[in-house]
Amino acid sequence: MSKLFELFLGSILMTIFAIALIVFSALHYILRLGGIADAGCDWHGSAKTWVDSNGDGTVNNAEPPLGEVEIHVDDFQNQFVDVGWPAITDKNGEARLNVLMPACSGVLLEVYANTPQGYRMTTKPRIEVNPDVWGSLGTEKVYYFGFISDQ
């Protein structure tokens, strides 16, 4: 009789646990879907650096990429420096930019590159970004920085 009672009690506890798991999972899903649990937002972009051989500020087919360039993102509006980790361009001159912000409203970002030694910039040194979350869903902007050799 005690084995039957243990089996019955175990079944009841397992049922209660399963129901609690379903309820908490549904609650978590509903809160995240509505944006209540996660009030922050992500901003993503890319940067491309290249050797601007002719100094015209546009990427031409024969101009090679420039790797090992440090790219930064600042929150200019709220005066926060390096709101995302600095990104380093790869051998193709490309870097991914990722910023997690507490909120998207009231934010004005600036993307800029450190000028490598022996080079000078041929494009705008700082690019202003207004992270319009709803207007740019599914799209990722690329920010270009050209450099020409000082020699």
Contacts in CASP RR format, 6 or more apart in sequence:
PFRMAT RR
TARGET T0000
AUTHOR 0000-0000-0000
METHOD contacts of the structure
MODEL  1
MSKLFELFLGSILMTIFAIALIVFSALHYILRLGGIADAGCDWHGSAKTW
VDSNGDGTVNNAEPPLGEVEIHVDDFQNQFVDVGWPAITDKNGEARLNVL
MPACSGVLLEVYANTPQGYRMTTKPRIEVNPDVWGSLGTEKVYYFGFISD
Q
28 37 0 8 1.000
31 37 0 8 1.000
32 38 0 8 1.000
39 102 0 8 1.000
39 103 0 8 1.000
40 100 0 8 1.000
40 101 0 8 1.000
40 102 0 8 1.000
40 103 0 8 1.000
40 104 0 8 1.000
41 100 0 8 1.000
41 101 0 8 1.000
41 103 0 8 1.000
41 104 0 8 1.000
41 131 0 8 1.000
41 133 0 8 1.000
42 98 0 8 1.000
42 99 0 8 1.000
42 100 0 8 1.000
42 101 0 8 1.000
43 97 0 8 1.000
43 98 0 8 1.000
43 99 0 8 1.000
43 101 0 8 1.000
43 104 0 8 1.000
43 109 0 8 1.000
43 129 0 8 1.000
43 131 0 8 1.000
43 133 0 8 1.000
44 96 0 8 1.000
44 97 0 8 1.000
44 98 0 8 1.000
44 99 0 8 1.000
44 140 0 8 1.000
45 96 0 8 1.000
45 97 0 8 1.000
45 98 0 8 1.000
45 140 0 8 1.000
45 141 0 8 1.000
45 142 0 8 1.000
45 143 0 8 1.000
46 94 0 8 1.000
46 95 0 8 1.000
46 96 0 8 1.000
46 97 0 8 1.000
46 140 0 8 1.000
46 141 0 8 1.000
46 142 0 8 1.000
46 143 0 8 1.000
47 71 0 8 1.000
47 87 0 8 1.000
47 89 0 8 1.000
47 94 0 8 1.000
47 95 0 8 1.000
47 97 0 8 1.000
47 111 0 8 1.000
47 113 0 8 1.000
47 142 0 8 1.000
47 143 0 8 1.000
47 144 0 8 1.000
47 145 0 8 1.000
48 59 0 8 1.000
48 65 0 8 1.000
48 89 0 8 1.000
48 93 0 8 1.000
48 94 0 8 1.000
48 95 0 8 1.000
48 142 0 8 1.000
48 143 0 8 1.000
48 144 0 8 1.000
48 145 0 8 1.000
49 65 0 8 1.000
49 66 0 8 1.000
49 67 0 8 1.000
49 69 0 8 1.000
49 71 0 8 1.000
49 89 0 8 1.000
49 93 0 8 1.000
49 95 0 8 1.000
49 113 0 8 1.000
49 144 0 8 1.000
49 145 0 8 1.000
49 146 0 8 1.000
49 147 0 8 1.000
50 59 0 8 1.000
50 63 0 8 1.000
50 64 0 8 1.000
50 65 0 8 1.000
50 66 0 8 1.000
50 93 0 8 1.000
50 144 0 8 1.000
50 145 0 8 1.000
50 146 0 8 1.000
50 147 0 8 1.000
51 63 0 8 1.000
51 64 0 8 1.000
51 65 0 8 1.000
51 66 0 8 1.000
51 119 0 8 1.000
51 146 0 8 1.000
51 147 0 8 1.000
51 148 0 8 1.000
51 149 0 8 1.000
52 58 0 8 1.000
52 59 0 8 1.000
52 63 0 8 1.000
52 122 0 8 1.000
52 123 0 8 1.000
52 146 0 8 1.000
52 147 0 8 1.000
52 148 0 8 1.000
53 60 0 8 1.000
53 62 0 8 1.000
53 63 0 8 1.000
53 148 0 8 1.000
54 60 0 8 1.000
54 63 0 8 1.000
55 122 0 8 1.000
55 146 0 8 1.000
55 148 0 8 1.000
56 122 0 8 1.000
57 122 0 8 1.000
57 123 0 8 1.000
57 146 0 8 1.000
59 144 0 8 1.000
59 146 0 8 1.000
65 89 0 8 1.000
65 91 0 8 1.000
65 92 0 8 1.000
65 93 0 8 1.000
65 94 0 8 1.000
66 89 0 8 1.000
66 93 0 8 1.000
66 116 0 8 1.000
66 119 0 8 1.000
66 146 0 8 1.000
66 147 0 8 1.000
67 88 0 8 1.000
67 89 0 8 1.000
67 90 0 8 1.000
67 91 0 8 1.000
67 92 0 8 1.000
67 93 0 8 1.000
68 88 0 8 1.000
68 89 0 8 1.000
68 116 0 8 1.000
69 88 0 8 1.000
69 89 0 8 1.000
69 93 0 8 1.000
69 95 0 8 1.000
69 113 0 8 1.000
69 114 0 8 1.000
69 116 0 8 1.000
69 145 0 8 1.000
69 147 0 8 1.000
70 86 0 8 1.000
70 87 0 8 1.000
70 88 0 8 1.000
70 113 0 8 1.000
70 114 0 8 1.000
71 86 0 8 1.000
71 87 0 8 1.000
71 88 0 8 1.000
71 89 0 8 1.000
71 95 0 8 1.000
71 97 0 8 1.000
71 111 0 8 1.000
71 112 0 8 1.000
71 113 0 8 1.000
71 114 0 8 1.000
71 143 0 8 1.000
71 145 0 8 1.000
72 81 0 8 1.000
72 82 0 8 1.000
72 86 0 8 1.000
72 111 0 8 1.000
72 112 0 8 1.000
72 113 0 8 1.000
72 114 0 8 1.000
73 82 0 8 1.000
73 83 0 8 1.000
73 84 0 8 1.000
73 97 0 8 1.000
73 99 0 8 1.000
73 109 0 8 1.000
73 110 0 8 1.000
73 111 0 8 1.000
73 129 0 8 1.000
74 80 0 8 1.000
74 81 0 8 1.000
74 82 0 8 1.000
74 83 0 8 1.000
74 109 0 8 1.000
74 110 0 8 1.000
74 112 0 8 1.000
75 83 0 8 1.000
75 101 0 8 1.000
75 107 0 8 1.000
75 108 0 8 1.000
75 109 0 8 1.000
76 108 0 8 1.000
76 109 0 8 1.000
76 110 0 8 1.000
76 128 0 8 1.000
77 106 0 8 1.000
77 107 0 8 1.000
77 108 0 8 1.000
78 106 0 8 1.000
78 107 0 8 1.000
83 99 0 8 1.000
83 101 0 8 1.000
83 109 0 8 1.000
84 97 0 8 1.000
84 98 0 8 1.000
84 99 0 8 1.000
84 100 0 8 1.000
85 98 0 8 1.000
87 95 0 8 1.000
87 96 0 8 1.000
87 97 0 8 1.000
88 95 0 8 1.000
89 95 0 8 1.000
97 111 0 8 1.000
97 143 0 8 1.000
99 109 0 8 1.000
101 107 0 8 1.000
101 131 0 8 1.000
104 131 0 8 1.000
104 133 0 8 1.000
107 130 0 8 1.000
107 131 0 8 1.000
108 128 0 8 1.000
108 129 0 8 1.000
108 130 0 8 1.000
109 128 0 8 1.000
109 129 0 8 1.000
109 130 0 8 1.000
109 131 0 8 1.000
110 126 0 8 1.000
110 127 0 8 1.000
110 128 0 8 1.000
110 129 0 8 1.000
111 126 0 8 1.000
111 127 0 8 1.000
111 129 0 8 1.000
111 143 0 8 1.000
112 125 0 8 1.000
112 126 0 8 1.000
112 127 0 8 1.000
113 121 0 8 1.000
113 125 0 8 1.000
113 145 0 8 1.000
115 121 0 8 1.000
115 125 0 8 1.000
115 147 0 8 1.000
116 147 0 8 1.000
118 149 0 8 1.000
118 150 0 8 1.000
118 151 0 8 1.000
119 147 0 8 1.000
119 148 0 8 1.000
119 149 0 8 1.000
119 150 0 8 1.000
120 147 0 8 1.000
120 148 0 8 1.000
120 150 0 8 1.000
121 145 0 8 1.000
121 146 0 8 1.000
121 147 0 8 1.000
122 146 0 8 1.000
122 147 0 8 1.000
122 148 0 8 1.000
123 144 0 8 1.000
123 145 0 8 1.000
123 146 0 8 1.000
127 143 0 8 1.000
129 141 0 8 1.000
129 143 0 8 1.000
END
